Amino acid sequence: MSRADDYDELYRASRGRLLGYVYALTGDVTEAQDAVQEAFIRAWQRWATVGSHENPEAWLRVTATRIAISGWRRARNRARAHVRHGTAQAVSGPDGDTVDVVAALRRLPEEQRVALALHHLLGMPVKDIAAETGAPVGTVKARLSRGRVALAGLLGTEWEVHDV
Amino acid sequence: MSDHVDQLVDRIAGELNAVRWADPAQLRATARRRTLRSVVAVPVVVLVLVAGVWATVGTGPGGRVPDVAASRSGPTVMASPSPTGAPSPSTPAGTPSTGTAPPEVPVEALLQAEDVGTDAILDNQYMSLPGEQGFVFGHDECPAYAGLKIVAPLRHTAGRGHTVVTGDPHDADSDRVFVNTRRYTAKDAAQVLADARRFVRACRSYRAGTEASTERNPAHAEISWSVLAEGFAGDESVLVRQRYVSVLDSTGESAGQGALALYALIRVRDVVTIVHLQQDQPERIKALSVKAAVRLCVMVPSCR
């Protein structure tokens, strides 16, 4: 299999997961898709390194997240700066319940949102989230727990709280 | 509740299936164009500088300033070849738009599986770009943290991390050694360890929230930090222990959660490695730190 084939296969296999994760963080599907594609462009520029990783998707996830969050912050700041001229553009993409969920996610503190997305969207174990985010396991568990409770409150759902 | 959240995230994933994606060949073409642009730009800059020197030297003191028309026809035009017209995903501001690769941390610079054990493997490998990672201990909930104004650890120029797992990587109870290596400027690298010591002094003991707290049994976490050892590896090193216990507000008894963790920070020149164990094994982490320091020599020539 050629280098390009490896790249294309990774792109097709992981772009959906990455999009779901970044979308959950930013709440803007267009921005999330741009970020994922931008991360793949940067990956090809250094494919000799990224492609040899045991887990290149992790590199893409970190890169796409950084791109998306910086883009989202820029958009937010722009919206604040031009508040007299109207509000930021509405979220495009999925409608209805999904938008409600993602809008609720966006109201959570960033660390809770990241923990929920890593754990529930990508299935990462708590210990690995702890290592990747630089937080102790107890803190990650607390973020997940509080994030779920807050999410339930924002969505008006009454759920019983269990352990992680 | 996990089931409900999982249903919600499944819904997100399902609805995003309709998104139309660029062909991977387009992304590769965009990457190639950017790389070409950055390669072309470097000699052009040199050419412009040489031309500037020639103009200055050639005309001598008081020489005529080149006219605008001459400048326009100069080589700077080549520095920004126009795109070929192929679609290119947008690049958010605040992120590099050129293809210049940032300095990277090679995987060989990190503690390896064989440094930990014969049956250990590398898991969860990742690279991080500047600005992507926070404070080395991640404990910004310490009340004194904000006042410390810690910034150097956040300014790494390149970073890489992985987990060395012994046993099943899907088993949360398998032994794990977390490794994160970051390159800084020389000044910032030394400041990272200084900041770690400042953090421990300022956050020696404090209370925080805990997920063990319920309405019926309110609880809090008691977190403490201490420096266990210094100068055991590399140019400079510090070993820090974190103790975390959850305590019932009413009786002061354990609320069921508690942990000890160790962080070893090892600096060799401008590179810092953090070795992290979620077990209280100070002698083991010091031995691993010595090996981690040797690994850093890949990035720091003639460091041994």
Interface residues (C-beta under 8 A of the other chain):
Chain A: A4 Y7 D8 Y11 R12 R15 G16 R17 L19 G20 Y23 A24 V29 E31 Q33 D34 A35 Q37 E38 F40 I41 R42 A43 W44 Q45 R46 T49 V50 H53 E54 N55 A58 W59 R61 V62 T63 T65 R66 I67 A68 S70 G71 R73 R74 G93 P94 D97 T98 V101 V102 L116 A117 H120 L121 P125 V126 K127 D128 A130 A131 E132 T133 G134 A135 P136 V137 G138 T139 K141 A142 L144 S145 R146 R148 L151 A152 T157 W159 E160 V161 H162 V164
Chain B: M1 S2 H4 V5 D6 L8 V9 R11 I12 A13 E15 L16 N17 V19 W21 A22 P24 A25 L27 R28 T30 A31 R32 R34 T35 P89 S90 T91 P92 A93 G94 T95 G99 A101 E104 V107 L122 D123 N124 Q125 Y126 M127 S128 L129 G131 E132 Q133 G134 F135 V136 F137 G138 H139 E141 G161 T163 H170 A172 R176 F178 N180 G209 T210 E211 T214 A221 Q242 Y244 S246 Q257 A259 A261 H276 Q278
